[in-house]
């Protein structure tokens, strides 16, 4: 029997900073009163699968060597609310500067204070490449498993976009990437992947895409619909899809892109299954497990055909 991922128990009484993120409740806490690093608990109260999607994405990053925030499955002890926890990626003296602020620093006309996260056409490939190109590499602890050929922040960020295409992450908007700043500005590790892996696709549609009679209504066609939050140009009518976004960045650093793809080619189906199968049955149905593995395999194949 496959051993499941551990579930961290979190006591709300240990919270030292309550926050609200959209419709998601979250709070900062310390495992122990004298612990230096704070952890963030993000509740999964809507039963949309954000917790297992976040954990699977984290484990894929670990296998691929992509710098990432580390997530563990969690449960709030008093309410038994599921969720995830992760350590603060910007403990003092570091501060996290999000992409919208970096792009505003580059160009004061950038709509950094716009409430919109999606449909921001100024969040285009060229401006993001320019902004990321000025950053230093992520802090050393996040870079321990990087491919040897990756030696720039832009090369690392290209790996983030490969990840987005692999996990169908449509949430790389201008507040879901950034820099860690102290005396220099370093690319932050990849974070916040809970909207990936079609985690809120209804079970009936998963069943139809996996086993239905309509060959056009399949996972292969479904995978092509994953949209990024990046635009090819400010006047573009629609955002790039996740594979197109990776291709655009690959053109700017082809050696890094090929290094990431070689790493991706070593990810076997058994490895993918071993990650997905470690999600507890209470959080992920058998059908969802089958659908998720198939989606990852399809997207891996699409990437390796680039």
C-alpha positions as CSV (number, residue, x, y, z in Angstrom):
1,X,0.0,0.0,0.0
2,X,1.3,3.4,-1.0
3,X,2.3,5.7,1.9
4,X,0.6,9.0,1.7
5,X,2.1,12.5,2.3
6,X,2.1,13.6,5.9
7,X,-0.6,16.0,7.0
8,X,0.6,18.8,9.3
9,X,-1.8,19.6,12.2
10,X,-2.2,23.3,12.7
11,X,-3.8,24.9,15.7
12,X,-5.5,28.3,15.0
13,X,-4.5,29.4,18.5
14,X,-0.9,29.5,17.3
15,X,-1.8,32.1,14.6
16,X,0.0,35.4,15.0
17,X,-1.4,37.1,11.9
18,X,-4.8,36.4,10.4
19,X,-5.4,37.4,6.7
20,X,-8.0,37.0,4.0
21,X,-6.9,36.2,0.5
22,X,-10.0,36.6,-1.8
23,X,-12.3,33.9,-0.6
24,X,-9.5,31.9,0.9
25,X,-8.8,32.1,4.6
26,X,-5.2,32.0,5.7
27,X,-3.0,32.8,8.7
28,X,0.6,32.9,9.7
29,X,1.8,30.8,12.6
30,X,4.9,29.3,14.2
31,X,5.3,25.6,14.9
32,X,7.1,26.5,18.1
33,X,7.0,29.8,20.0
34,X,10.7,30.4,19.5
35,X,10.8,29.3,15.9
36,X,12.4,32.0,13.7
37,X,10.5,31.2,10.4
38,X,6.8,31.7,10.2
39,X,4.6,29.3,8.2
40,X,1.5,30.2,6.2
41,X,-1.7,28.0,6.5
42,X,-4.0,28.3,3.5
43,X,-7.4,26.8,4.1
44,X,-9.2,24.7,1.4
45,X,-12.8,25.4,2.4
46,X,-14.4,25.1,-1.1
47,X,-13.5,21.5,-1.9
48,X,-11.9,22.6,-5.2
49,X,-8.7,20.6,-4.9
50,X,-6.3,23.5,-4.4
51,X,-4.6,21.6,-1.6
52,X,-3.7,18.5,-3.6
53,X,-2.9,20.5,-6.7
54,X,-0.4,22.6,-4.7
55,X,1.2,19.6,-3.2
56,X,1.6,17.7,-6.5
57,X,3.1,20.8,-8.1
58,X,5.5,21.1,-5.2
59,X,6.7,17.5,-5.6
60,X,7.1,17.9,-9.4
61,X,9.2,21.0,-8.8
62,X,11.4,18.9,-6.4
63,X,11.8,16.2,-9.0
64,X,12.6,18.6,-11.8
65,X,14.9,20.9,-9.7
66,X,12.7,24.0,-10.1
67,X,13.2,26.5,-7.3
68,X,9.9,26.5,-5.4
69,X,8.2,27.3,-2.2
70,X,7.7,24.0,-0.2
71,X,4.2,23.0,0.6
72,X,2.8,20.3,2.9
73,X,-0.8,19.1,3.3
74,X,-2.3,20.3,6.5
75,X,-5.4,20.3,8.6
76,X,-6.7,22.9,11.0
77,X,-7.3,20.9,14.2
78,X,-10.3,22.6,15.7
79,X,-12.4,22.7,12.5
80,X,-10.7,19.8,10.6
81,X,-10.5,22.2,7.6
82,X,-8.0,20.9,5.1
83,X,-5.4,23.1,3.5
84,X,-1.6,23.4,2.9
85,X,1.2,25.1,4.8
86,X,4.5,26.6,3.6
87,X,7.3,28.4,5.2
88,X,7.7,32.1,4.6
89,X,9.9,32.5,1.5
90,X,10.8,36.0,2.5
91,X,11.9,36.0,6.1
92,X,13.6,39.2,7.4
93,X,15.7,40.9,6.2
94,X,14.2,39.7,2.8
95,X,11.1,41.3,1.4
96,X,8.9,39.8,-1.4
97,X,8.4,42.2,-4.3
98,X,5.7,41.0,-6.6
99,X,5.8,41.1,-10.4
100,X,3.4,44.0,-10.8
101,X,5.6,46.2,-8.6
102,X,8.8,45.2,-10.5
103,X,7.1,46.1,-13.7
104,X,5.9,49.4,-12.3
105,X,9.5,50.2,-11.2
106,X,10.5,49.5,-14.8
107,X,7.7,51.7,-16.2
108,X,5.5,53.9,-14.0
109,X,2.7,53.6,-16.6
110,X,2.3,49.9,-15.8
111,X,-1.0,49.3,-14.0
112,X,0.5,47.9,-10.8
113,X,-2.4,49.2,-8.7
114,X,-5.1,47.8,-10.9
115,X,-7.2,45.3,-9.0
116,X,-7.2,43.0,-12.0
117,X,-4.9,40.0,-12.0
118,X,-6.0,38.7,-15.4
119,X,-6.5,40.4,-18.7
120,X,-3.6,42.8,-18.1
121,X,-2.2,43.2,-21.6
122,X,0.8,45.1,-20.4
123,X,1.9,41.8,-18.7
124,X,3.6,40.8,-21.9
125,X,6.5,38.6,-22.7
126,X,9.0,41.3,-23.6
127,X,8.5,43.4,-20.5
128,X,8.6,40.3,-18.2
129,X,11.8,39.1,-19.9
130,X,13.4,42.5,-19.4
131,X,12.4,42.7,-15.7
132,X,13.4,39.1,-14.9
133,X,16.7,39.6,-16.8
134,X,17.7,42.2,-14.3
135,X,17.3,39.9,-11.3
136,X,19.9,37.8,-9.7
137,X,19.5,34.0,-9.3
138,X,17.2,32.8,-6.5
139,X,18.9,32.3,-3.1
140,X,21.3,29.4,-3.1
141,X,19.2,27.0,-1.0
142,X,16.5,27.0,-3.7
143,X,19.0,26.2,-6.5
144,X,20.6,23.0,-5.2
145,X,19.0,20.8,-7.9
146,X,19.1,23.2,-10.9
147,X,20.4,21.7,-14.2
148,X,24.1,22.7,-14.6
149,X,23.4,24.9,-17.7
150,X,21.0,27.2,-15.8
151,X,23.0,30.3,-14.7
152,X,20.6,33.2,-14.9
153,X,17.3,34.3,-13.4
154,X,15.7,34.3,-16.9
155,X,16.8,30.7,-17.4
156,X,15.2,29.8,-14.0
157,X,12.0,31.6,-14.9
158,X,11.8,29.7,-18.2
159,X,11.7,26.6,-16.0
160,X,8.7,28.1,-14.2
161,X,6.9,28.5,-17.5
162,X,7.7,24.9,-18.4
163,X,6.2,23.9,-15.1
164,X,3.1,26.0,-16.0
165,X,2.7,24.1,-19.3
166,X,3.2,20.8,-17.5
167,X,0.6,21.3,-14.8
168,X,-1.8,23.5,-16.8
169,X,-1.2,26.4,-14.4
170,X,-3.2,29.4,-15.6
171,X,-2.4,31.5,-12.6
172,X,1.1,33.0,-13.4
173,X,-0.4,36.5,-13.3
174,X,1.6,39.6,-12.3
175,X,1.1,38.9,-8.6
176,X,2.2,35.3,-8.7
177,X,5.9,35.7,-9.4
178,X,8.3,38.2,-8.0
179,X,11.7,39.0,-6.4
180,X,13.3,38.5,-3.0
181,X,15.0,41.8,-2.1
182,X,17.7,42.6,0.4
183,X,20.8,44.5,-0.8
184,X,20.1,42.9,-4.3
185,X,17.0,41.7,-6.0
186,X,16.8,37.9,-6.6
187,X,14.2,35.9,-8.5
188,X,11.8,34.4,-6.0
189,X,11.1,30.7,-6.0
190,X,8.0,29.6,-7.9
191,X,4.9,29.8,-5.6
192,X,1.1,29.5,-5.5
193,X,0.2,26.6,-7.9
194,X,-3.1,25.8,-6.4
195,X,-5.1,26.7,-9.5
196,X,-3.3,24.1,-11.6
197,X,-4.1,20.5,-12.8
198,X,-7.7,21.3,-13.6
199,X,-8.3,20.7,-10.0
200,X,-11.9,22.1,-10.1
201,X,-13.0,20.2,-13.2
202,X,-16.3,18.4,-12.4
203,X,-16.1,14.6,-12.0
204,X,-18.7,14.2,-14.8
205,X,-16.4,16.0,-17.2
206,X,-13.4,14.1,-16.1
207,X,-15.2,10.9,-16.8
208,X,-16.3,12.0,-20.2
209,X,-12.8,13.2,-21.2
210,X,-11.3,9.9,-20.0
211,X,-13.8,7.4,-21.1
212,X,-16.5,9.1,-23.2
213,X,-17.4,8.2,-26.8
214,X,-16.7,11.6,-28.2
215,X,-13.1,11.5,-29.4
216,X,-13.0,15.3,-29.7
217,X,-14.0,15.7,-26.0
218,X,-10.8,14.3,-24.7
219,X,-7.9,15.3,-22.5
220,X,-5.6,16.0,-25.4
221,X,-7.9,18.7,-26.7
222,X,-8.7,19.9,-23.2
223,X,-4.9,20.4,-22.4
224,X,-4.6,22.8,-25.3
225,X,-7.0,25.2,-23.7
226,X,-4.8,26.1,-20.7
227,X,-4.3,29.8,-20.9
228,X,-1.3,31.7,-19.3
229,X,-1.6,35.2,-17.9
230,X,1.1,36.5,-20.3
231,X,0.5,38.3,-23.6
232,X,2.6,38.1,-26.7
233,X,2.3,41.9,-27.1
234,X,0.3,44.7,-25.5
235,X,-2.1,44.8,-28.4
236,X,-2.7,41.1,-28.5
237,X,-6.4,40.1,-28.3
238,X,-5.9,37.1,-26.0
239,X,-3.2,35.8,-23.6
240,X,-0.8,33.1,-24.8
241,X,-1.6,29.6,-23.9
242,X,0.9,28.0,-21.5
243,X,2.8,26.2,-24.2
244,X,3.1,29.4,-26.2
245,X,4.4,31.3,-23.2
246,X,7.1,28.7,-22.7
247,X,8.1,28.8,-26.4
248,X,8.4,32.6,-26.2
249,X,10.8,32.5,-23.3
250,X,12.6,29.6,-24.8
251,X,13.5,31.8,-27.8
252,X,15.2,34.2,-25.4
253,X,17.3,31.5,-23.6
254,X,17.3,28.4,-25.8
255,X,20.1,26.6,-23.9
256,X,18.2,26.9,-20.7
257,X,15.0,25.7,-22.3
258,X,16.7,22.7,-23.6
259,X,18.3,21.9,-20.3
260,X,14.8,22.0,-18.7
261,X,13.3,19.8,-21.4
262,X,16.1,17.3,-20.9
263,X,15.2,17.2,-17.2
264,X,11.5,16.8,-18.0
265,X,12.3,13.9,-20.4
266,X,13.7,12.0,-17.4
267,X,10.4,12.3,-15.5
268,X,8.8,8.8,-15.9
269,X,5.2,7.9,-15.7
270,X,6.1,5.8,-12.6
271,X,7.5,8.9,-11.0
272,X,4.4,10.9,-11.8
273,X,2.1,8.2,-10.5
274,X,4.2,7.8,-7.3
275,X,3.6,11.5,-6.5
276,X,-0.2,11.5,-7.3
277,X,-0.7,8.3,-5.5
278,X,0.6,9.8,-2.3
279,X,-2.3,12.2,-2.0
280,X,-4.7,10.7,0.6
281,X,-7.9,9.2,-0.7
282,X,-9.9,11.6,1.5
283,X,-8.7,14.5,-0.6
284,X,-8.6,13.0,-4.1
285,X,-10.9,10.5,-5.8
286,X,-9.7,7.6,-7.9
287,X,-11.2,9.2,-11.0
288,X,-9.4,12.5,-10.3
289,X,-6.2,10.6,-9.8
290,X,-6.5,8.9,-13.2
291,X,-7.4,12.2,-14.9
292,X,-4.5,14.1,-13.3
293,X,-1.9,11.5,-14.3
294,X,-3.2,11.5,-17.8
295,X,-3.2,15.3,-18.0
296,X,0.4,15.4,-16.9
297,X,1.5,12.8,-19.4
298,X,-0.3,14.6,-22.2
299,X,1.3,17.9,-21.3
300,X,4.7,16.3,-20.9
301,X,4.4,14.9,-24.4
302,X,3.4,18.3,-25.8
303,X,6.4,20.0,-24.2
304,X,8.9,17.4,-25.4
305,X,7.5,17.8,-28.9
306,X,8.5,21.5,-28.9
